[in-house]
Amino acid sequence: FHASIRPSSRRVIDELNTAGIRSIMLTGDAIDAAITVASTVSLIQTRKVAILEFVRDENGNEQLQWNFVEMSSKKGGASRRSTGTKPFTSSSLQAVLKREMDGKCAIACTGSVLDVMLTSTSKVHQNFMDNLFRVSVIARATPKQKKAVISCLRRQCGRSVMMCGTFLLRSL
C-alpha cells in the first residue's frame, strides 16, 4: 500500500507556518516514513531530528533513548543517517528542547513512548508531556493515543486543536 503526498501539501504547510500555526504530524505510520513525509512537506524544516524511542539494553530491558539522525534527500526519496544516541534524562531533554527552540533540530517520538509518558509520574516524563507541542512527528500512534495527544494539546495550549486527515468510512 502506498499513499502519495498530495501536490498541495507543502504549500498548505508553508501557509500554516507563515500564519504562525504550529503543525504536528500524528500518524499510525512507521517513524521513518513519517519523518520522510514531514521533511518533504516542510513540516520539519531542519535536516536534524531527535527521535525519542525505546531500545533494548544488554539485559533485554527497554530504555528510552534519543536517536539523533540527519535526513538527506536522494533520488526516489529520503534517507536518514544516525549521528549519535543519548539516554533520555532530564538534562538530555532540556538540551533537545533548547536545540528545537533554536531551530537546530526537530523532535519525533512514537505512540509507545507516549503510553509511558501519559501514565508516568516521573518528573522528566511529565516535563516531556508539558512540551508535547514542540514535537513535530508522533508516529506509530493508535487511535487511542491520537485522542490522548489531542486532549493533552488542548489542555496545554488553551486553544483550539485542529485535525485534518483521511478517514475510512464503513457503510452500515
C-alpha positions in Angstrom: 0.0 0.0 0.0 1.3 3.4 -0.9 -0.3 6.8 -0.3 1.3 9.5 -2.3 1.7 13.0 -0.9 -0.7 15.5 -2.4 1.0 18.2 -4.5 -0.7 20.9 -2.4 0.5 19.6 0.9 3.8 21.5 1.0 2.0 24.7 0.1 -0.6 24.2 2.8 2.0 23.6 5.5 4.0 26.6 4.3 0.9 28.8 4.6 0.2 27.4 8.1 3.8 28.1 9.1 3.6 31.6 7.7 0.4 32.2 9.7 2.2 31.1 12.9 0.2 27.9 13.2 2.1 25.0 14.6 1.6 21.7 12.8 2.3 18.2 14.2 2.1 15.0 12.3 0.2 12.4 14.3 0.2 9.2 12.3 0.0 5.4 12.5 2.8 5.1 10.0 6.3 4.0 10.9 8.7 6.6 12.2 11.0 6.6 9.1 8.1 7.1 6.7 6.5 9.8 8.9 9.8 11.8 9.2 10.4 11.5 5.4 6.9 12.8 4.7 7.2 15.6 7.3 10.5 16.7 5.7 9.1 16.5 2.2 6.1 18.8 3.0 8.3 21.2 5.1 6.6 20.3 8.4 10.1 19.6 9.6 12.3 22.5 8.5 15.7 21.1 9.5 17.7 18.1 8.5 18.4 17.1 12.1 15.8 15.1 14.0 15.9 13.9 17.7 13.8 10.7 17.8 12.8 9.5 21.3 12.4 5.8 21.2 12.8 2.6 23.1 15.9 0.5 22.7 16.9 -2.8 24.4 19.9 -2.7 26.7 22.3 -5.6 27.1 20.0 -7.3 29.6 17.0 -7.1 27.3 15.3 -4.3 29.2 13.7 -1.4 27.2 15.2 2.0 27.9 14.1 5.4 26.5 16.9 6.9 24.3 17.3 9.8 22.0 18.5 8.8 18.5 19.9 11.7 16.6 19.5 11.5 12.9 20.3 13.6 9.9 17.9 13.5 6.9 19.2 13.6 3.4 17.4 13.8 0.1 18.2 11.3 -2.6 16.6 10.3 -5.9 13.4 8.4 -5.1 13.0 9.6 -1.5 15.0 10.5 1.6 17.2 8.6 4.0 18.4 9.1 7.5 21.9 8.7 9.0 22.3 8.2 12.7 24.6 10.8 14.3 24.5 9.5 17.8 22.4 8.5 20.8 21.9 9.6 24.4 19.9 8.2 27.2 16.6 10.0 28.0 17.3 12.1 31.1 16.2 15.5 32.4 19.4 17.1 31.1 19.2 15.4 27.6 15.5 16.5 27.4 16.5 20.1 28.2 19.3 20.0 25.6 17.0 18.7 22.9 14.2 21.2 23.7 16.8 24.1 23.5 18.0 22.8 20.1 14.4 22.6 18.9 13.6 26.1 20.1 16.8 27.4 18.4 15.6 25.7 15.1 18.5 23.3 15.1 16.5 20.1 15.3 13.0 18.7 15.2 11.6 16.2 17.7 9.9 12.9 16.9 8.6 10.0 19.0 6.3 7.0 18.8 3.0 6.1 20.3 4.6 3.6 22.6 6.7 6.4 24.1 3.6 8.4 24.7 1.9 5.5 26.5 4.7 5.5 29.1 4.8 9.3 29.4 1.0 9.6 29.8 0.9 7.1 32.7 4.1 8.0 34.5 4.5 10.3 37.5 8.2 10.8 36.8 9.2 14.4 36.7 11.2 14.1 33.4 8.3 12.3 31.7 5.9 15.0 32.9 8.3 17.6 31.5 8.3 15.9 28.1 4.5 15.9 28.1 4.4 19.6 29.2 6.4 20.2 26.0 4.5 17.9 23.7 3.6 20.9 21.5 7.3 21.0 20.5 7.2 17.5 19.0 6.9 17.6 15.2 6.1 14.0 14.5 4.4 11.3 16.5 4.4 8.0 14.6 3.0 4.5 15.2 0.2 6.1 17.2 -3.0 4.2 17.8 -6.4 5.9 17.6 -6.5 5.9 21.5 -3.0 7.5 21.6 -4.1 10.1 19.0 -7.1 11.1 21.1 -4.9 11.4 24.2 -2.4 13.6 22.3 -5.2 15.9 21.1 -6.6 16.1 24.6 -3.2 16.9 26.0 -2.5 19.6 23.4 -5.9 21.2 24.0 -5.1 21.5 27.8 -1.5 22.7 27.2 -2.2 25.3 24.5 -5.5 26.6 25.8 -6.5 27.0 22.2 -8.3 25.0 19.5 -6.6 22.0 18.1 -7.5 21.3 14.5 -7.1 17.9 12.9 -7.0 17.0 9.2 -6.5 13.7 7.6 -8.2 10.8 5.9 -10.9 8.7 7.5 -12.2 5.4 6.2 -15.9 5.2 6.5 -17.8 1.9 6.7 -21.3 1.7 5.3 -23.9 0.3 7.6 
